Amino acid sequence: MRIDAHHHLWRLARGDYGWLTEKLAPIYRDFELSDLTPLLRTAHIDATILVQAAPTEAETHFLLDIADTADAVRGVVGWVDFDAADAVARIDALAVRKLLVGLRPMVQDISDDDWLLRPALASTFAAMVKHDLVFDALVLPRHLPRLLCVVDEHPGLQFVLDHCAKPRLAAREIADWKASIALLAQRPNIVCKVSGLVTEAAPDWQVVDLKEATDHVLAHFGPQRLLWGSDWPVVNLAGGYERWLAAAEQLLVRVSAEDKAAIFGDNAARIYLSHRGKRVA
């Protein structure tokens, strides 16, 4: 089974996508599951993980409602206000919905770079462990040393590093990122999504521009700890679903068939669906 481990759906009228403006013209419109379905069919993708794109619990319920009636969507990574006084109660309430498989605070948009290190977050991390929820880490390279501390402090929590932490491919400044990734990958409770790389590359990117970063995460995380994701429809800003999938398959052409199956589906099933969500048949 092939799984797209990272995509979004949104409706502009909801009004909670603060980052989504007319400046992002190719994706400044509604994106429904019906828009994605033909792409999944062409790519032979059997199932998906739907990921939040707005910092509201209302959007999380919106996504869960879609997942409830969509066979392709096997789980939802949602959002909770981790800073709320009743954050644990909020997690408990959301976890009643069995298709919730993880939570993702939008760390990249938080002004305090040390936010991840706040002691008050310990109880929310514990609540996630209690409910078998995955922590999707939407971070930038500068956050990786802080994330390393959190991963060490919470060995019972499963972490997923979104978009390889967005290495600065266009600027060709990835030395610090590579060092941080090498350290982070030594921790057994974190895996990495091979996603979002094309939107970090130059507008005229070629497959070779993605190779150093992809080879690096493959070398350090290994094929059993990598998950492929499209980041659709954001990927439409940099070539689209089919072009990114073709690039990923070319970048992983030397990986064995067994390991390729892991990256393109089996690992996502293990990480997200082994305890919660719709189990893979």
C-alpha positions in Angstrom: 0.0 0.0 0.0 1.3 3.4 -1.0 0.6 6.3 1.4 0.9 10.0 0.9 2.0 11.0 4.4 1.4 14.7 4.1 -1.3 16.7 2.3 -3.7 19.5 3.1 -7.3 20.5 2.2 -8.8 23.9 2.8 -11.7 26.2 2.1 -10.8 29.9 2.0 -14.2 31.0 3.4 -13.2 29.4 6.7 -11.0 32.4 7.3 -8.4 30.8 9.6 -5.5 30.4 7.1 -3.6 33.6 8.1 -0.5 32.6 6.0 -2.6 32.0 2.8 -2.9 35.2 0.9 -3.4 36.3 -2.7 0.4 36.5 -3.1 0.3 32.7 -3.2 -1.8 32.8 -6.3 -1.4 29.1 -7.4 -2.9 27.9 -4.2 -5.1 30.7 -3.2 -8.4 28.9 -3.8 -10.3 26.0 -2.2 -8.7 22.6 -2.4 -11.1 19.6 -1.9 -10.5 15.9 -1.8 -12.1 15.7 -5.2 -9.2 17.8 -6.5 -6.7 15.4 -5.0 -8.4 12.1 -6.0 -7.3 12.1 -9.7 -3.7 12.8 -8.6 -3.8 9.9 -6.2 -5.2 7.6 -8.8 -2.5 8.5 -11.3 0.2 8.1 -8.7 -1.2 4.7 -7.5 -1.5 6.2 -4.0 -3.9 4.1 -1.8 -4.2 6.2 1.3 -3.3 9.6 2.8 -2.6 11.4 6.0 -4.4 14.8 6.1 -2.4 17.5 7.9 -3.6 20.8 9.5 -2.9 24.1 7.8 -4.6 26.5 10.3 -3.9 27.1 14.0 -7.4 26.4 15.1 -9.2 23.5 16.6 -12.2 24.3 14.3 -10.1 23.4 11.3 -9.0 20.1 12.9 -12.7 19.2 13.3 -13.3 20.2 9.7 -10.5 17.9 8.6 -11.8 15.1 10.8 -15.3 15.4 9.4 -13.8 15.0 5.9 -11.8 12.0 7.0 -14.9 10.3 8.5 -16.4 10.0 5.1 -13.2 9.5 2.9 -11.8 6.0 2.6 -8.5 7.4 1.3 -7.9 9.5 4.4 -6.6 7.2 7.1 -5.7 9.8 9.7 -5.5 13.5 10.5 -2.7 15.4 12.1 -4.5 18.3 13.8 -3.8 21.3 16.0 -4.4 22.2 19.6 -3.5 25.4 21.5 -0.5 24.0 23.5 -0.4 27.3 25.3 -3.9 27.1 26.7 -4.3 26.5 30.4 -6.6 23.6 29.6 -4.4 22.2 26.8 -4.4 18.7 28.3 -8.2 18.7 28.5 -8.4 19.9 24.9 -6.2 17.0 23.8 -8.3 14.5 25.7 -11.4 15.8 24.1 -10.0 15.7 20.5 -8.5 12.3 21.0 -12.0 10.9 21.3 -12.1 11.2 17.5 -10.2 8.1 16.5 -9.0 9.4 13.1 -6.8 11.9 15.0 -3.4 10.4 14.7 -1.2 13.4 15.6 -0.9 17.1 16.5 1.2 19.8 14.9 1.8 23.2 16.5 3.1 25.5 13.8 6.4 26.1 15.4 7.9 27.8 12.3 5.4 30.6 12.8 6.0 31.1 16.6 8.1 34.2 17.3 9.8 32.6 20.3 12.5 30.3 19.0 12.7 28.6 22.4 9.0 27.9 22.5 9.6 24.1 22.3 11.6 24.3 25.5 8.9 25.7 27.7 8.5 23.5 30.8 4.7 24.0 30.6 4.6 21.9 27.5 5.6 18.7 29.4 2.0 17.9 30.4 0.8 18.3 26.8 3.5 15.9 25.6 2.5 13.4 28.3 -1.2 13.7 27.1 -0.1 12.9 23.6 1.8 9.8 24.7 -1.3 8.7 26.6 -3.4 8.9 23.5 -0.8 7.4 21.1 -0.6 10.7 19.2 2.4 11.6 17.0 4.0 15.0 17.3 4.6 16.5 13.8 7.4 19.0 14.1 6.9 21.8 11.7 10.3 23.5 12.3 13.1 25.4 10.5 16.8 24.5 10.7 17.3 27.0 13.5 14.8 25.1 15.7 16.6 21.7 15.4 18.9 22.1 18.5 15.7 22.8 20.6 13.9 19.9 19.0 16.8 17.7 19.9 16.3 18.6 23.6 12.6 17.9 23.5 13.1 14.5 21.7 15.6 13.5 24.4 13.3 14.6 27.2 10.3 12.7 25.9 11.5 9.3 24.7 8.0 7.8 24.8 6.7 10.3 22.3 6.9 9.6 18.6 8.1 12.6 16.6 7.9 13.2 12.8 10.2 15.8 11.3 8.1 17.6 8.6 9.7 18.6 5.3 13.2 17.5 6.5 13.1 20.7 8.6 13.1 22.9 5.4 16.8 23.0 4.6 17.8 26.2 2.8 18.4 24.7 -0.6 17.9 27.8 -2.7 20.6 29.6 -0.8 22.8 26.5 -0.7 23.3 27.0 3.0 22.7 23.5 4.5 25.9 22.8 6.5 24.4 23.6 9.9 21.2 21.7 8.9 23.3 18.6 8.0 25.0 18.6 11.3 21.8 19.0 13.2 20.1 16.3 11.2 22.9 13.9 11.9 22.5 14.4 15.6 18.7 14.2 15.6 18.7 11.0 13.6 20.6 9.3 16.4 17.4 9.4 18.5 15.1 6.4 17.9 11.8 8.2 18.6 11.9 10.5 15.5 11.4 9.9 11.8 11.6 12.2 8.9 9.2 13.1 6.1 10.8 13.5 2.7 8.4 16.3 1.7 8.5 20.0 1.1 11.9 20.1 -0.4 10.9 21.5 -3.8 9.4 24.6 -2.2 12.7 25.2 -0.4 14.7 24.9 -3.7 15.2 27.5 -6.4 12.2 28.2 -8.6 13.9 26.4 -11.6 14.9 23.4 -9.4 16.2 20.2 -11.0 16.4 16.8 -9.4 20.1 17.2 -8.7 19.3 20.3 -6.5 17.5 18.0 -4.1 20.0 15.2 -4.1 22.4 16.3 -1.3 19.6 16.8 1.2 17.8 13.6 0.3 21.0 11.5 0.4 21.7 13.1 3.8 18.4 12.1 5.4 18.5 8.7 3.8 22.1 8.1 5.1 21.3 9.1 8.7 17.6 8.1 9.2 17.8 5.1 7.0 14.9 3.9 4.8 12.9 2.5 7.7 12.6 6.0 9.2 11.7 8.0 6.2 8.1 8.8 5.0 7.2 10.3 1.6 4.7 13.1 1.5 3.5 15.3 -1.3 2.7 18.5 0.7 -0.1 19.1 -1.8 -1.4 21.6 -2.7 1.6 23.7 -1.4 3.7 21.7 -3.8 1.8 23.4 -6.6 4.0 26.4 -5.9 7.0 24.4 -7.2 6.0 22.1 -9.9 3.1 20.1 -8.6 2.3 16.6 -7.3 3.4 14.5 -10.3 6.7 16.3 -10.8 7.7 16.0 -7.1 6.7 12.3 -7.0 8.7 11.6 -10.1 11.7 13.5 -8.6 11.4 11.5 -5.3 11.3 8.2 -7.1 14.4 9.2 -9.1 16.2 10.3 -6.0 15.5 7.0 -4.4 16.1 4.9 -7.5 19.0 2.9 -5.9 17.0 2.0 -2.8 15.8 -1.6 -2.7 12.2 -2.5 -3.6 11.5 -3.4 0.0 13.0 -0.1 1.4 11.2 1.9 -1.3 7.9 0.3 -0.2 8.7 1.3 3.4 9.4 5.0 2.4 6.3 5.2 0.2 3.8 3.7 2.6 4.8 1.0 5.1 6.5 3.5 7.4 3.6 5.9 7.4 1.3 3.0 8.3 3.5 2.0 11.2 4.0 5.5 12.6 0.6 6.9 12.2 -1.8 4.0 12.0 -0.5 1.2 14.2 -2.5 2.4 17.2 -5.1 4.9 15.9 -6.9 5.8 12.7 -8.1 3.4 10.0 -5.9 0.4 10.1 -4.4 -0.6 6.8 -6.0 -3.7 5.3 
